[in-house]
Amino acid sequence: MKMFTFGLAALLASGPALADTQTAAPVIHDKPGFFVHLDVAKELTSTDITQACGIVPARFTYLDAQGREHVLDYQAQGVWCISDH
């Protein structure tokens, strides 16, 4: 039993040494608001609101000029309301 405990302890201690040393850059979560300047070099994803009605949550993910990833969560007006047609 002691051998199992020591083996497990050794495995857990060596975990960080065996792990990939490259860490991904943290994603920057932008705050929504009026007149927010966005440094958008490349759009990665955006929420499709063409089939939504009313105010819906949306997300815009992009890269800035330095290659850092940003996420902007905001509220958007859906464009697929029956009463609008």
ChimeraX attribute file (.defattr): number of C-alpha atoms within 10 A of each C-alpha:
attribute: neighborCount
match mode: 1-to-1
recipient: residues
	/A:1	6
	/A:2	7
	/A:3	8
	/A:4	9
	/A:5	10
	/A:6	11
	/A:7	12
	/A:8	12
	/A:9	11
	/A:10	11
	/A:11	12
	/A:12	11
	/A:13	11
	/A:14	11
	/A:15	10
	/A:16	10
	/A:17	9
	/A:18	9
	/A:19	8
	/A:20	8
	/A:21	8
	/A:22	6
	/A:23	6
	/A:24	6
	/A:25	9
	/A:26	9
	/A:27	12
	/A:28	14
	/A:29	12
	/A:30	15
	/A:31	11
	/A:32	12
	/A:33	8
	/A:34	6
	/A:35	6
	/A:36	9
	/A:37	8
	/A:38	12
	/A:39	12
	/A:40	17
	/A:41	13
	/A:42	13
	/A:43	13
	/A:44	13
	/A:45	11
	/A:46	14
	/A:47	13
	/A:48	10
	/A:49	17
	/A:50	11
	/A:51	9
	/A:52	14
	/A:53	16
	/A:54	13
	/A:55	12
	/A:56	13
	/A:57	13
	/A:58	16
	/A:59	14
	/A:60	15
	/A:61	20
	/A:62	21
	/A:63	19
	/A:64	14
	/A:65	11
	/A:66	9
	/A:67	12
	/A:68	14
	/A:69	19
	/A:70	20
	/A:71	18
	/A:72	16
	/A:73	16
	/A:74	14
	/A:75	12
	/A:76	16
	/A:77	15
	/A:78	17
	/A:79	15
	/A:80	14
	/A:81	13
	/A:82	7
	/A:83	6
	/A:84	7
	/A:85	6
